[in-house]
Amino acid sequence: MITKDEQLGEIAVAKVSDIPDGGMLQVMVEQLPVLLCRLQEKVFAIGALCPHRGAPLQEGQLSGAFIRCPWHGTRFDVRTGMRVCAPECVDARVYSVVVKEEQIWLSFSGMKEL
């Protein structure tokens, strides 16, 4: 269940326990696909579609802090969105994550279509 906190500008999207360590979970935030990636007890949020050609990053491989696009192999740092290779591709969008009592909250200020 997605819950918004208008005052703080945050939206609850999942629980930390919904994502295995080293795993991913795609959530929809009002028509916007966001990929949550868990690295130990930290959770990061990155745009779920590759900015190059729209490949679904959840079908890619997460290795440490890097996710590889399943279509063309560009790797993105899920912590920053920066691409590691393929200069023709732009960096991926990342979102601010706050974990409160096992609940994952995303900052929705500036998110498209919210």
Contacts in CASP RR format, 6 or more apart in sequence:
PFRMAT RR
TARGET T0000
AUTHOR 0000-0000-0000
METHOD contacts of the structure
MODEL  1
MITKDEQLGEIAVAKVSDIPDGGMLQVMVEQLPVLLCRLQEKVFAIGALC
PHRGAPLQEGQLSGAFIRCPWHGTRFDVRTGMRVCAPECVDARVYSVVVK
EEQIWLSFSGMKEL
1 12 0 8 1.000
2 11 0 8 1.000
2 12 0 8 1.000
2 13 0 8 1.000
2 27 0 8 1.000
2 29 0 8 1.000
3 11 0 8 1.000
3 12 0 8 1.000
4 10 0 8 1.000
4 11 0 8 1.000
4 12 0 8 1.000
4 108 0 8 1.000
5 11 0 8 1.000
5 12 0 8 1.000
5 105 0 8 1.000
8 105 0 8 1.000
9 107 0 8 1.000
9 108 0 8 1.000
9 109 0 8 1.000
10 98 0 8 1.000
10 105 0 8 1.000
10 106 0 8 1.000
10 107 0 8 1.000
10 108 0 8 1.000
11 29 0 8 1.000
11 105 0 8 1.000
11 106 0 8 1.000
11 108 0 8 1.000
11 114 0 8 1.000
12 103 0 8 1.000
12 104 0 8 1.000
12 105 0 8 1.000
13 27 0 8 1.000
13 29 0 8 1.000
13 34 0 8 1.000
13 36 0 8 1.000
13 104 0 8 1.000
13 105 0 8 1.000
13 106 0 8 1.000
14 25 0 8 1.000
14 27 0 8 1.000
14 36 0 8 1.000
14 103 0 8 1.000
14 104 0 8 1.000
15 102 0 8 1.000
15 103 0 8 1.000
15 104 0 8 1.000
16 38 0 8 1.000
16 41 0 8 1.000
16 43 0 8 1.000
16 99 0 8 1.000
16 102 0 8 1.000
16 103 0 8 1.000
16 104 0 8 1.000
17 102 0 8 1.000
18 25 0 8 1.000
19 25 0 8 1.000
19 36 0 8 1.000
19 37 0 8 1.000
19 38 0 8 1.000
19 43 0 8 1.000
20 38 0 8 1.000
21 38 0 8 1.000
21 39 0 8 1.000
21 40 0 8 1.000
22 37 0 8 1.000
22 38 0 8 1.000
22 39 0 8 1.000
22 40 0 8 1.000
22 62 0 8 1.000
22 64 0 8 1.000
23 37 0 8 1.000
23 38 0 8 1.000
23 62 0 8 1.000
24 35 0 8 1.000
24 36 0 8 1.000
24 37 0 8 1.000
24 38 0 8 1.000
24 57 0 8 1.000
24 58 0 8 1.000
24 62 0 8 1.000
24 67 0 8 1.000
25 35 0 8 1.000
25 36 0 8 1.000
25 38 0 8 1.000
26 33 0 8 1.000
26 34 0 8 1.000
26 35 0 8 1.000
26 36 0 8 1.000
26 48 0 8 1.000
26 56 0 8 1.000
26 58 0 8 1.000
27 33 0 8 1.000
27 34 0 8 1.000
27 36 0 8 1.000
28 34 0 8 1.000
29 106 0 8 1.000
29 108 0 8 1.000
29 111 0 8 1.000
29 114 0 8 1.000
30 113 0 8 1.000
30 114 0 8 1.000
31 113 0 8 1.000
32 111 0 8 1.000
32 112 0 8 1.000
32 113 0 8 1.000
32 114 0 8 1.000
33 47 0 8 1.000
33 48 0 8 1.000
33 49 0 8 1.000
33 56 0 8 1.000
34 45 0 8 1.000
34 46 0 8 1.000
34 47 0 8 1.000
34 48 0 8 1.000
34 95 0 8 1.000
34 106 0 8 1.000
35 45 0 8 1.000
35 46 0 8 1.000
35 47 0 8 1.000
35 48 0 8 1.000
35 57 0 8 1.000
35 58 0 8 1.000
35 67 0 8 1.000
35 78 0 8 1.000
36 43 0 8 1.000
36 44 0 8 1.000
36 45 0 8 1.000
36 97 0 8 1.000
36 104 0 8 1.000
37 43 0 8 1.000
37 44 0 8 1.000
37 45 0 8 1.000
37 46 0 8 1.000
37 62 0 8 1.000
37 67 0 8 1.000
37 78 0 8 1.000
38 44 0 8 1.000
39 64 0 8 1.000
39 65 0 8 1.000
39 78 0 8 1.000
43 97 0 8 1.000
43 99 0 8 1.000
43 104 0 8 1.000
44 65 0 8 1.000
44 78 0 8 1.000
44 79 0 8 1.000
44 94 0 8 1.000
44 97 0 8 1.000
45 94 0 8 1.000
45 95 0 8 1.000
45 96 0 8 1.000
45 97 0 8 1.000
45 106 0 8 1.000
46 57 0 8 1.000
46 67 0 8 1.000
46 76 0 8 1.000
46 78 0 8 1.000
46 81 0 8 1.000
46 92 0 8 1.000
46 93 0 8 1.000
46 94 0 8 1.000
46 95 0 8 1.000
47 57 0 8 1.000
47 92 0 8 1.000
47 93 0 8 1.000
47 94 0 8 1.000
47 95 0 8 1.000
48 56 0 8 1.000
48 57 0 8 1.000
48 58 0 8 1.000
49 55 0 8 1.000
49 56 0 8 1.000
49 57 0 8 1.000
50 56 0 8 1.000
50 57 0 8 1.000
50 69 0 8 1.000
50 71 0 8 1.000
50 72 0 8 1.000
50 74 0 8 1.000
50 76 0 8 1.000
50 89 0 8 1.000
50 92 0 8 1.000
51 89 0 8 1.000
51 90 0 8 1.000
51 91 0 8 1.000
51 92 0 8 1.000
51 93 0 8 1.000
52 69 0 8 1.000
52 71 0 8 1.000
52 72 0 8 1.000
52 74 0 8 1.000
52 86 0 8 1.000
52 88 0 8 1.000
52 89 0 8 1.000
52 90 0 8 1.000
53 71 0 8 1.000
53 72 0 8 1.000
54 71 0 8 1.000
55 69 0 8 1.000
55 70 0 8 1.000
55 71 0 8 1.000
55 72 0 8 1.000
56 70 0 8 1.000
57 67 0 8 1.000
57 69 0 8 1.000
57 70 0 8 1.000
57 76 0 8 1.000
57 92 0 8 1.000
59 70 0 8 1.000
60 67 0 8 1.000
60 68 0 8 1.000
60 69 0 8 1.000
60 70 0 8 1.000
61 67 0 8 1.000
61 68 0 8 1.000
61 70 0 8 1.000
62 68 0 8 1.000
62 78 0 8 1.000
65 77 0 8 1.000
65 78 0 8 1.000
65 79 0 8 1.000
66 75 0 8 1.000
66 76 0 8 1.000
66 77 0 8 1.000
66 78 0 8 1.000
66 84 0 8 1.000
67 75 0 8 1.000
67 76 0 8 1.000
67 78 0 8 1.000
68 74 0 8 1.000
68 75 0 8 1.000
69 75 0 8 1.000
69 76 0 8 1.000
72 86 0 8 1.000
72 89 0 8 1.000
73 85 0 8 1.000
73 86 0 8 1.000
74 83 0 8 1.000
74 84 0 8 1.000
74 85 0 8 1.000
74 86 0 8 1.000
74 89 0 8 1.000
75 83 0 8 1.000
75 84 0 8 1.000
75 85 0 8 1.000
76 82 0 8 1.000
76 83 0 8 1.000
76 84 0 8 1.000
76 91 0 8 1.000
76 92 0 8 1.000
77 84 0 8 1.000
78 94 0 8 1.000
79 94 0 8 1.000
80 91 0 8 1.000
80 94 0 8 1.000
81 91 0 8 1.000
81 92 0 8 1.000
81 93 0 8 1.000
81 94 0 8 1.000
82 91 0 8 1.000
83 89 0 8 1.000
83 90 0 8 1.000
83 91 0 8 1.000
83 92 0 8 1.000
95 106 0 8 1.000
95 107 0 8 1.000
95 111 0 8 1.000
96 106 0 8 1.000
96 107 0 8 1.000
97 104 0 8 1.000
97 105 0 8 1.000
97 106 0 8 1.000
97 107 0 8 1.000
98 104 0 8 1.000
98 105 0 8 1.000
98 106 0 8 1.000
98 107 0 8 1.000
99 105 0 8 1.000
108 114 0 8 1.000
END
